[in-house]
Amino acid sequence: MRDMLAKESLHTVCQSAACPNLSECFGAGTATFMILGEFCTRHCRFCAVSQGAPSPVDHEEPVRVARAAAYFGLSHVVVTSVTRDDLDDGGAGSFARTISELRRTLPNASIEVLTPDFRGVARSVATVLMAGPDVFNHNLETVRRLQPDVRPEADYDRSLSVLAMAARWRPELIVKSGIMVGLGETDDEIVAAMSDLYSAGCASLTIGQYLAPSKEHAPVARYVPPESFEGLRNMAMAMGFRSVAAGPLVRSSYRAGELLRQERTEGTACCGR
Ligand code: SF4
């Protein structure tokens, strides 16, 4: 997979964000494509993705993503991007073109997008929604109080509003979000964030342990024991979420296809272990 991705000049968030599940996912033939270049225009203190001058939009990238997804034989394709605040549409057009190419090349695959907040611009969110993904995912990342510190260019309410737009405009779509624990939040703040996500229209949720990518990143404030993840998962299900993956190594795309299948069948919980 590494060779094919390099040959097609494609990036995966699995590699760029130093995901702890990379071996498992690559071994199972799944990967999360990261479009719109390697460099992010924001500076989240938990994130291992490189920051720097963004590259010009590569208009052939959607075709190459679709070709690689077909080559890997993926049944569930996850597409994410760095945040591109330098682009008028925030990169929404590239998401839409990638979804279209994937639909053309892999008509039976389900498609999940994990998007930035597009600065809350409704037109950009609509551009992605109109392309017809099966799952619209945007991560809230952390609780309200910690947002300015760990996610300085983002905004808690703006993220909720993006999710609410997706839920309102495409009710048949699965709206998903994710939060990390271990950044200094309290249990009550986690419950409040879950409740806000549910009220915004999220049906699917991931909860994972924050791990600092380096000493320069935000430090880990606590390691949440596995049994506490089970408690959070049960609480989220009781709140009304239809599918929840919670566990120390759960990341927003971890076993995403499995979570979607569960969501479509009965609505259930996944411990992510
Ligand atoms: S916006 Fe996304 S990719 Fe960019 S630094 Fe923040 S978490 Fe990382």
Boltz pocket constraint, residues with backbone or C-beta under 6 A from the ligand:
constraints:
  - pocket:
      binder: B
      contacts: [[A, 40], [A, 41], [A, 42], [A, 43], [A, 44], [A, 47], [A, 48], [A, 49], [A, 81], [A, 82], [A, 83], [A, 116]]
      max_distance: 6.0
